[in-house]
Amino acid sequence: MSPGMLVGRAGQACAGRHCEEAIDLLECAVRAQPGDLSLHYSLGLCYSGACGVSHPLICPDLAIPYLRRALGFAGKDAAIARAAILDALGTALVRSRDVPRAAAAGTAVECFREAARIYEKCARPDDWARTLFNLGNTLCDLAEFTGEDRWREAVSCYEESLRVRTREKDPERYAATLENLGSAYRRLPGGGAGGNVRKSIRCYQRALRIYAPATHPDQSAALQNNLGNAYLSLPNPDEKTIARNARRALLHFDRALRIQCRDKRNRAYGITQYNRAQAYCRLAQASPGGTSRVAVACLEEACAVFQSCGEDRYMQLARARLEQICRQ
C-alpha cells in the first residue's frame, strides 16, 4: 500500500475514533517516508492522546521522540507548524513518566515560551493565550519540583492570558485562568501583610462567579478549598486574627465538603477533610478546647479515604499530622 493510501486510511480511522488502527497505519507510513513532518507530528498527537479520545496506546513518552523529529523537520519559515509541534511537545513532556519531572518541566517551559512568541508574532491570540496558560502551569510545577521562585513569572503568564480569555468571550477558560492565577499569587513571596494572598482570594472569588456548584460542582469545590487555604495563609499577628482566619477557612472547607459528600471515597473529599483539620488546629491554638478532637476526627476520615483510593503519599501525610496532634 502506498504512503498516500496509508495516510488516507489513517485519517479515516482517526475520524472513526479507531486510534489503535490509525497508529498502526501511520507507523507504516512513517517507515516509508521517514522525513515527513506531518506523519511524525500526527503520531506524536496520537500517542499523546491530544485528540481527546481515550485509547490503550496513549503514552506521552512514545509521543516525545516523534514530536522531536517533527520539530527537526520544521524550519524557521514553517512558523505555525513549529509552534504547534512545540506546544504538543511541551504538553507531552509535562505528562512524561520517564523523564525526570524537573527536567521535563524545564524543557517544556522553553517549548511553551517559543510557541507563545510565534503565536504572538503571527497574530494568533487564542493560541497565544492557551500557550501562556500552559506555560504558567508548567512554571508552577517547576517551582514545586525545584524550589525555585517561578511564581512571579507564572503570575505574569496568567495575567497576559486574561487579556484574551475574558469572561465575555470564554467564561470557563477565564475562570480556570483566574483560579490558577490565584494559586500562583498565594505562593508568591512578598506582598507585605498578606497582600499577595489577598490578591489570590479576589481571584478565587471572581472565578466562583462562573463556577457555580450546580453547573460546575468539581471546580466549585476546588475553589472553595483554595479559598480556605488562602485564609489559612494570611498573616496571623495575634490569637484573635488566628481564630478569625481559621473560621473563615472552615466556612469554605465546609462548602466544599457539602459538594463532595456525594462521593466520600474520592481524593478531593479526603483533601478537604485534611484541610479542615488544619483549620481546627489553628482554632485550638487560638483558644484551647475541643477543636483538636474535631481535627483528629477529620484526619482519621482523611486517612480512610486516602487508603481506599490508594493515595499512599497523602495517607502518610495525614497519619504524620495525626500522630503529631496526639503527641501534643
Residue pairs with C-beta under 8 A, 6 or more apart in sequence:
1 9
1 28
2 32
3 29
3 32
3 33
3 36
6 25
6 26
6 28
6 29
6 32
7 25
7 26
7 29
7 39
9 25
10 21
10 22
10 25
10 26
10 29
10 42
11 22
13 19
13 21
13 22
13 25
14 22
14 46
14 51
17 53
19 46
19 51
19 53
19 55
19 57
20 55
20 56
20 57
22 46
23 43
23 46
23 47
23 57
26 39
26 42
26 43
26 46
27 43
29 36
29 39
30 36
30 39
30 40
30 43
30 66
33 39
35 73
36 73
37 70
37 73
37 74
37 78
37 81
38 70
40 66
40 67
40 69
40 70
40 73
41 66
41 67
41 70
41 81
41 84
41 85
41 88
43 63
43 66
44 63
44 64
44 66
44 67
44 70
44 85
44 88
44 89
44 92
45 51
45 63
45 88
46 57
46 63
47 57
47 58
47 59
47 60
47 62
47 63
47 66
47 92
48 58
48 60
48 63
48 67
48 88
48 91
48 92
48 95
49 55
49 58
49 60
50 88
50 91
60 91
60 92
60 93
60 95
60 96
60 97
61 92
61 96
61 97
61 98
61 99
63 88
63 92
64 89
64 92
64 93
64 96
64 99
67 85
67 88
67 89
67 92
68 89
70 85
71 82
71 85
71 86
71 89
74 81
74 82
74 85
75 82
76 82
79 118
79 121
79 122
80 118
80 122
80 124
82 114
82 115
82 118
83 114
83 115
83 118
83 119
83 122
83 124
83 127
83 131
84 115
86 111
86 112
86 114
86 115
86 118
87 111
87 112
87 115
87 127
87 130
87 131
87 134
89 108
89 111
90 107
90 108
90 109
90 111
90 112
90 115
90 134
90 135
90 138
91 108
91 134
93 99
93 104
93 105
93 107
93 108
93 111
94 104
94 105
94 108
94 134
94 137
94 138
94 141
96 104
99 107
101 141
101 145
102 142
102 145
102 146
105 138
105 141
105 142
105 145
106 142
108 138
109 135
109 138
109 139
109 142
112 131
112 132
112 134
112 135
112 138
113 135
115 127
115 131
116 128
116 131
116 132
116 135
119 125
119 127
119 128
119 131
120 128
125 164
126 164
128 164
129 160
129 161
129 163
129 164
129 165
129 173
130 161
130 173
132 157
132 158
132 160
132 161
133 157
133 158
133 161
133 165
133 173
133 176
133 177
133 180
135 157
136 154
136 155
136 157
136 158
136 161
136 180
136 181
136 184
137 154
137 180
139 150
139 151
139 153
139 154
139 157
140 150
140 151
140 154
140 180
140 183
140 184
140 187
142 148
142 150
143 149
143 150
143 151
143 154
143 187
149 189
151 184
151 185
151 187
151 188
151 189
152 188
154 180
154 184
155 181
155 184
155 185
155 188
158 177
158 178
158 180
158 181
158 184
159 181
161 177
162 174
162 177
162 178
162 181
165 173
165 174
165 177
166 174
167 174
167 210
171 210
172 210
172 216
174 210
175 206
175 207
175 209
175 210
175 211
175 219
176 207
176 219
178 203
178 204
178 206
178 207
179 203
179 204
179 207
179 211
179 219
179 222
179 223
179 226
181 200
181 203
182 199
182 200
182 201
182 202
182 203
182 204
182 207
182 226
182 230
183 200
183 226
184 200
185 196
185 197
185 199
185 200
185 203
186 196
186 197
186 200
186 226
186 229
186 230
186 233
188 196
189 196
190 196
191 197
191 198
191 199
193 235
194 233
194 234
194 235
197 230
197 233
197 234
198 234
200 226
200 230
200 233
201 227
201 230
201 231
204 223
204 226
204 227
204 230
205 227
207 223
208 220
208 223
208 224
208 227
210 216
211 219
211 220
211 223
212 220
213 220
213 221
213 259
217 259
217 262
218 259
218 268
220 256
220 259
221 255
221 256
221 259
221 260
221 268
221 272
222 256
222 268
224 252
224 253
224 255
224 256
224 259
225 252
225 253
225 256
225 268
225 271
225 272
225 275
227 249
227 252
228 248
228 249
228 250
228 251
228 252
228 253
228 256
228 275
228 279
229 249
229 275
231 245
231 246
231 248
231 249
231 252
232 245
232 246
232 249
232 275
232 278
232 279
232 282
234 241
234 245
235 241
236 242
236 245
236 282
239 285
239 286
239 287
240 286
242 282
242 283
242 285
242 286
243 282
243 283
243 286
243 287
245 282
246 279
246 280
246 282
246 283
246 286
247 279
247 283
249 275
249 278
249 279
249 282
250 276
250 279
250 280
250 283
253 272
253 275
253 276
253 279
254 276
256 272
257 269
257 272
257 273
257 276
260 266
260 268
260 269
260 272
261 269
263 269
264 305
265 305
265 308
265 309
266 305
266 309
267 305
267 306
267 309
267 311
267 314
269 305
270 301
270 302
270 305
270 306
270 309
270 311
270 314
270 318
271 302
271 314
273 298
273 299
273 301
273 302
273 305
274 298
274 299
274 302
274 314
274 317
274 318
274 321
276 295
276 298
277 295
277 296
277 298
277 299
277 302
277 318
277 321
277 325
278 295
278 321
280 291
280 292
280 294
280 295
280 298
281 291
281 292
281 295
281 325
283 291
284 291
284 292
284 295
292 325
292 328
295 325
296 322
296 325
296 326
299 318
299 319
299 321
299 322
299 325
300 322
302 314
302 318
303 315
303 318
303 319
303 322
306 312
306 314
306 315
306 318
307 315
